[in-house]
Structure formats: C-alpha cells, structure tokens
C-alpha cells in the first residue's frame, strides 16, 4: 500500500502555497515588483506569475486566521529580507497539524483516516 507522509505534503503543497500567499502579499500589500518578490523568495519571476495567476500551488486553501498569520510573516520578511529561510521555516512549523495541511493530505492520500492527528501530536 502506498501512503504519503506529512513531510511530503509539506514539501509538495505547504511550502509552495506559503510562497504563493507571500508573493501575493508582497505585491498587493507591500508594493513590491514581481522581480523583487522573486528575489526575496529565491524563485523565478515566472513562478511568481504562475502563483499570481493560480497556475501553481492552488491545491491548498488557508482560513482567514491562517491568512492573518501569513500576512504578519510577510511584513516581517519585508523588514528582514535576509532571513527568508528562517521566516519560511517558522511558518511551516506553525502550519504543521493545521486544518489546511490535514485537508490537502487527506485529499491526496485516501489511506489517511478522517480522524488523523499524527501531525498535531508532534507539533
């Protein structure tokens, strides 16, 4: 039986989705260009364009509370651009065991029980 580990879901879905939301906020809230945004996130301008046009990282949905957390992180990153890895890592830790992560895990792996709390237990 093939199953997906929570860490795989983080790499395949969470990190790209966080980058998507951060990119949107850098541009719409902080007035950065796509080029500046790509530089901060360490990805290409075409990836930024795909995030903005919902062609990449569209599987994961964040709640309003989640968006507030990401918005605060975006503001922190704009002030402290040199520590993007630290900020992104902390965001990943905050979303371990979250409903958004569990939902996408269950959607892509039918072997995950509906009452799974594996990530929450180790968060």
C-alpha positions as CSV (number, residue, x, y, z in Angstrom):
1,X,0.0,0.0,0.0
2,X,1.4,3.4,-0.9
3,X,0.9,6.2,1.5
4,X,2.1,9.8,1.7
5,X,4.0,11.1,4.7
6,X,3.1,14.5,6.2
7,X,6.6,15.8,5.4
8,X,6.0,15.1,1.7
9,X,2.7,17.1,1.8
10,X,4.7,20.0,3.4
11,X,7.2,19.9,0.6
12,X,4.8,19.4,-2.3
13,X,1.9,21.6,-1.1
14,X,2.6,23.7,2.0
15,X,5.8,25.4,1.0
16,X,4.6,26.3,-2.5
17,X,1.3,27.5,-1.0
18,X,3.0,29.7,1.5
19,X,5.2,31.2,-1.2
20,X,2.0,31.9,-3.2
21,X,0.4,33.8,-0.4
22,X,3.6,35.6,0.5
23,X,4.1,36.6,-3.2
24,X,0.5,38.0,-3.4
25,X,1.1,40.0,-0.2
26,X,4.5,41.3,-1.2
27,X,3.0,42.7,-4.4
28,X,-0.5,43.8,-3.3
29,X,0.1,44.9,0.3
30,X,3.8,46.0,0.2
31,X,4.0,47.2,-3.4
32,X,7.0,45.1,-4.4
33,X,7.5,44.2,-8.0
34,X,7.4,40.6,-9.3
35,X,11.2,40.8,-9.7
36,X,11.8,41.9,-6.1
37,X,9.4,39.3,-4.9
38,X,11.1,36.6,-6.9
39,X,14.5,37.7,-5.4
40,X,13.2,37.6,-1.8
41,X,11.6,34.1,-2.3
42,X,14.6,32.8,-4.2
43,X,12.4,31.7,-7.2
44,X,11.9,32.8,-10.8
45,X,9.7,35.6,-11.9
46,X,7.8,33.1,-14.0
47,X,7.0,31.2,-10.8
48,X,5.7,34.4,-9.2
49,X,3.5,35.0,-12.3
50,X,2.1,31.4,-12.0
51,X,1.3,32.0,-8.3
52,X,-0.5,35.2,-9.1
53,X,-2.5,33.6,-11.9
54,X,-3.4,30.5,-9.9
55,X,-1.4,28.2,-12.2
56,X,0.8,26.9,-9.4
57,X,0.2,25.9,-5.8
58,X,-3.6,26.1,-6.0
59,X,-4.4,23.0,-4.0
60,X,-4.1,24.3,-0.5
61,X,-6.7,26.7,1.0
62,X,-6.0,28.8,4.0
63,X,-8.5,30.1,6.5
64,X,-8.9,33.8,7.4
65,X,-6.9,33.1,10.6
66,X,-4.1,31.5,8.5
67,X,-4.0,34.4,6.1
68,X,-3.5,36.8,9.1
69,X,-0.5,34.7,10.2
70,X,0.9,34.8,6.7
71,X,0.3,38.5,6.4
72,X,2.2,39.2,9.6
73,X,5.1,37.0,8.3
74,X,5.1,38.9,5.0
75,X,5.5,42.2,6.9
76,X,8.3,40.7,9.0
77,X,10.1,39.4,5.8
78,X,9.9,42.7,4.1
79,X,11.6,44.3,7.1
80,X,14.1,41.4,7.4
81,X,14.7,40.1,3.9
82,X,18.0,38.4,4.7
83,X,16.3,35.8,6.9
84,X,13.7,34.4,4.5
85,X,14.6,30.8,5.3
86,X,14.1,31.4,9.0
87,X,10.7,33.1,8.4
88,X,9.5,30.5,6.0
89,X,10.6,27.7,8.3
90,X,8.7,29.2,11.2
91,X,5.6,29.5,9.0
92,X,6.0,25.8,8.1
93,X,6.2,24.9,11.8
94,X,3.1,27.0,12.5
95,X,1.1,25.1,9.9
96,X,2.1,21.5,11.0
97,X,-1.1,19.8,12.1
98,X,-3.2,22.6,10.7
99,X,-6.6,22.0,9.1
100,X,-5.3,23.3,5.8
101,X,-2.4,20.8,5.8
102,X,-4.6,17.9,7.0
103,X,-7.2,18.7,4.4
104,X,-4.8,18.5,1.5
105,X,-3.1,15.4,3.0
106,X,-6.5,13.6,3.2
107,X,-7.4,14.8,-0.3
108,X,-4.3,13.3,-1.8
109,X,-4.0,10.2,0.3
110,X,-7.1,8.1,0.8
111,X,-5.4,6.0,3.4
112,X,-5.3,8.9,5.9
113,X,-8.0,8.4,8.4
114,X,-10.6,11.2,8.8
115,X,-9.7,11.5,12.5
116,X,-6.0,11.5,11.9
117,X,-4.0,13.6,14.4
118,X,-0.5,12.5,13.6
119,X,0.9,16.0,12.9
120,X,-0.9,17.6,15.7
121,X,0.5,15.1,18.2
122,X,4.1,16.0,17.2
123,X,3.7,19.7,16.6
